[in-house]
C-alpha cells in the first residue's frame, strides 16, 4: 500500500495531484503510514463512519454500471484505450442514457426536436456497444 501511495502522490502524473481530500472506508489497507504519506502532500484522509453501507451507494452503483455495461465487454490495450472507453461511457451515461431514478429522463437533456414524424436514428459509441436512439428533426 505504501508503494501505491508513492505512485499516486507523484507530483507530475499522480492521481492525487491537486486533490485535497481522500474519502475512504475503514479498510485496514489504509494504514497509518499511508495516511501520514497523504498528510505530507497536503491531503486530508476522511474515513467513512462505521456500519454505513449507503454513504457511497451512488458511486458504487456507477462503478458497477460502467463495469457491467462497458469495461467487462472490452479488451483494452493500455491506458489510452481505457481513458477513451471511460470518456465515451460517461458521455453516454450523462447525455444519452435514460435513468429510471429520474423518471426515465436524461440527466442532461439536449434540445428536443419538435417534429415527431421524423425517422428514428441510432447513434453508436464504442463501435456499437453503446447505442442511443433519437428522432431526426
C-alpha positions as a Markdown table, in Angstrom:
| # | Residue | x | y | z |
|---|---|---|---|---|
| 1 | Unk | 0.0 | 0.0 | 0.0 |
| 2 | Unk | 3.0 | 2.3 | 0.6 |
| 3 | Unk | 4.2 | 1.8 | -2.9 |
| 4 | Unk | 0.7 | 2.6 | -4.3 |
| 5 | Unk | 0.7 | 5.7 | -2.2 |
| 6 | Unk | 4.0 | 6.8 | -3.5 |
| 7 | Unk | 2.9 | 6.2 | -7.1 |
| 8 | Unk | -0.4 | 8.1 | -6.7 |
| 9 | Unk | 1.3 | 11.0 | -5.0 |
| 10 | Unk | 3.8 | 11.6 | -7.7 |
| 11 | Unk | 3.9 | 15.3 | -8.3 |
| 12 | Unk | 3.9 | 15.0 | -12.1 |
| 13 | Unk | 1.3 | 12.4 | -13.0 |
| 14 | Unk | 0.0 | 11.0 | -9.7 |
| 15 | Unk | -3.7 | 10.7 | -9.1 |
| 16 | Unk | -3.6 | 12.9 | -6.0 |
| 17 | Unk | -2.2 | 16.0 | -7.8 |
| 18 | Unk | -4.4 | 18.9 | -7.0 |
| 19 | Unk | -6.6 | 17.0 | -4.6 |
| 20 | Unk | -7.4 | 18.0 | -1.0 |
| 21 | Unk | -9.3 | 15.0 | 0.4 |
| 22 | Unk | -9.3 | 11.2 | 0.2 |
| 23 | Unk | -12.6 | 9.7 | 1.3 |
| 24 | Unk | -12.3 | 6.0 | 2.1 |
| 25 | Unk | -13.8 | 3.2 | 4.1 |
| 26 | Unk | -12.2 | 1.7 | 7.2 |
| 27 | Unk | -10.3 | -1.0 | 5.3 |
| 28 | Unk | -7.1 | -1.9 | 7.1 |
| 29 | Unk | -5.1 | -1.3 | 3.9 |
| 30 | Unk | -5.3 | 2.4 | 4.7 |
| 31 | Unk | -2.5 | 2.2 | 7.3 |
| 32 | Unk | -1.1 | 4.9 | 9.5 |
| 33 | Unk | 1.9 | 5.1 | 7.2 |
| 34 | Unk | -0.3 | 5.6 | 4.2 |
| 35 | Unk | -2.3 | 8.3 | 5.9 |
| 36 | Unk | 1.0 | 10.1 | 7.0 |
| 37 | Unk | 2.1 | 10.0 | 3.4 |
| 38 | Unk | -1.1 | 11.7 | 2.4 |
| 39 | Unk | -0.7 | 14.3 | 5.1 |
| 40 | Unk | 2.8 | 15.1 | 3.9 |
| 41 | Unk | 1.5 | 16.1 | 0.5 |
| 42 | Unk | -1.4 | 18.1 | 1.9 |
| 43 | Unk | -4.3 | 15.6 | 1.5 |
| 44 | Unk | -6.7 | 15.1 | 4.4 |
| 45 | Unk | -7.8 | 11.5 | 4.9 |
| 46 | Unk | -11.5 | 11.2 | 5.7 |
| 47 | Unk | -12.8 | 7.9 | 6.9 |
| 48 | Unk | -16.4 | 6.9 | 6.4 |
| 49 | Unk | -18.4 | 6.2 | 9.6 |
| 50 | Unk | -18.6 | 2.6 | 10.7 |
| 51 | Unk | -21.5 | 0.5 | 9.5 |
| 52 | Unk | -22.7 | 3.0 | 6.9 |
| 53 | Unk | -23.0 | 1.0 | 3.7 |
| 54 | Unk | -25.2 | 3.5 | 1.9 |
| 55 | Unk | -22.9 | 6.5 | 2.1 |
| 56 | Unk | -21.2 | 5.8 | -1.1 |
| 57 | Unk | -24.1 | 3.9 | -2.8 |
| 58 | Unk | -24.2 | 6.3 | -5.8 |
| 59 | Unk | -20.5 | 5.9 | -6.5 |
| 60 | Unk | -20.7 | 2.2 | -6.1 |
| 61 | Unk | -23.7 | 2.0 | -8.5 |
| 62 | Unk | -21.9 | 4.0 | -11.1 |
| 63 | Unk | -18.8 | 1.8 | -10.8 |
| 64 | Unk | -21.0 | -1.3 | -11.2 |
| 65 | Unk | -22.8 | 0.1 | -14.2 |
| 66 | Unk | -19.6 | 1.1 | -16.0 |
| 67 | Unk | -18.0 | -2.3 | -15.3 |
| 68 | Unk | -21.1 | -4.3 | -16.5 |
| 69 | Unk | -22.0 | -2.1 | -19.4 |
| 70 | Unk | -18.6 | -1.2 | -20.7 |
| 71 | Unk | -15.3 | -2.4 | -19.3 |
| 72 | Unk | -16.2 | -6.1 | -18.9 |
| 73 | Unk | -17.0 | -6.2 | -22.6 |
| 74 | Unk | -13.8 | -4.6 | -23.9 |
| 75 | Unk | -10.3 | -5.8 | -24.5 |
| 76 | Unk | -8.3 | -2.7 | -23.5 |
| 77 | Unk | -4.8 | -2.1 | -24.8 |
| 78 | Unk | -3.2 | 0.3 | -22.4 |
| 79 | Unk | -4.2 | 3.4 | -20.5 |
| 80 | Unk | -5.2 | 5.4 | -23.6 |
| 81 | Unk | -7.9 | 2.9 | -24.6 |
| 82 | Unk | -9.1 | 2.7 | -21.0 |
| 83 | Unk | -9.4 | 6.5 | -20.9 |
| 84 | Unk | -11.2 | 6.7 | -24.2 |
| 85 | Unk | -13.7 | 4.0 | -23.1 |
| 86 | Unk | -14.4 | 5.8 | -19.9 |
| 87 | Unk | -14.8 | 9.1 | -21.6 |
| 88 | Unk | -17.2 | 7.7 | -24.1 |
| 89 | Unk | -19.2 | 5.9 | -21.4 |
| 90 | Unk | -19.5 | 8.9 | -19.2 |
| 91 | Unk | -20.8 | 11.0 | -22.2 |
| 92 | Unk | -23.3 | 8.2 | -22.9 |
| 93 | Unk | -24.3 | 8.0 | -19.3 |
| 94 | Unk | -24.9 | 11.7 | -18.8 |
| 95 | Unk | -26.2 | 12.7 | -22.2 |
| 96 | Unk | -27.9 | 9.8 | -23.9 |
| 97 | Unk | -28.9 | 7.1 | -21.4 |
| 98 | Unk | -32.4 | 7.2 | -19.7 |
| 99 | Unk | -32.3 | 6.9 | -15.9 |
| 100 | Unk | -35.0 | 5.0 | -14.0 |
| 101 | Unk | -34.4 | 7.0 | -10.8 |
| 102 | Unk | -35.2 | 10.2 | -12.7 |
| 103 | Unk | -38.5 | 9.1 | -14.1 |
| 104 | Unk | -36.8 | 7.6 | -17.2 |
| 105 | Unk | -35.4 | 11.0 | -18.2 |
| 106 | Unk | -31.9 | 12.1 | -19.2 |
| 107 | Unk | -29.6 | 13.6 | -16.7 |
| 108 | Unk | -28.6 | 16.4 | -19.1 |
| 109 | Unk | -31.3 | 16.7 | -21.8 |
| 110 | Unk | -30.3 | 18.1 | -25.2 |
| 111 | Unk | -32.6 | 20.2 | -27.4 |
| 112 | Unk | -35.6 | 18.1 | -28.3 |
| 113 | Unk | -36.8 | 18.3 | -31.9 |
| 114 | Unk | -40.4 | 19.3 | -32.2 |
| 115 | Unk | -41.2 | 17.1 | -35.2 |
| 116 | Unk | -42.5 | 13.8 | -34.0 |
| 117 | Unk | -42.8 | 12.4 | -37.6 |
| 118 | Unk | -39.0 | 12.1 | -38.4 |
| 119 | Unk | -37.2 | 8.9 | -38.8 |
| 120 | Unk | -35.6 | 7.2 | -35.9 |
| 121 | Unk | -31.8 | 7.2 | -36.0 |
| 122 | Unk | -29.3 | 5.3 | -34.0 |
| 123 | Unk | -26.1 | 6.9 | -32.6 |
| 124 | Unk | -23.3 | 4.5 | -31.6 |
| 125 | Unk | -20.5 | 4.7 | -29.2 |
| 126 | Unk | -17.6 | 2.3 | -28.8 |
| 127 | Unk | -18.2 | 0.5 | -32.0 |
| 128 | Unk | -21.9 | 0.0 | -31.4 |
| 129 | Unk | -21.6 | -1.4 | -27.9 |
| 130 | Unk | -23.5 | 1.7 | -26.5 |
| 131 | Unk | -26.5 | 2.8 | -28.6 |
| 132 | Unk | -28.8 | 5.7 | -28.3 |
| 133 | Unk | -31.9 | 6.2 | -30.5 |
| 134 | Unk | -33.4 | 9.6 | -31.3 |
| 135 | Unk | -35.9 | 11.0 | -33.8 |
| 136 | Unk | -34.3 | 13.0 | -36.6 |
| 137 | Unk | -35.5 | 16.6 | -36.9 |
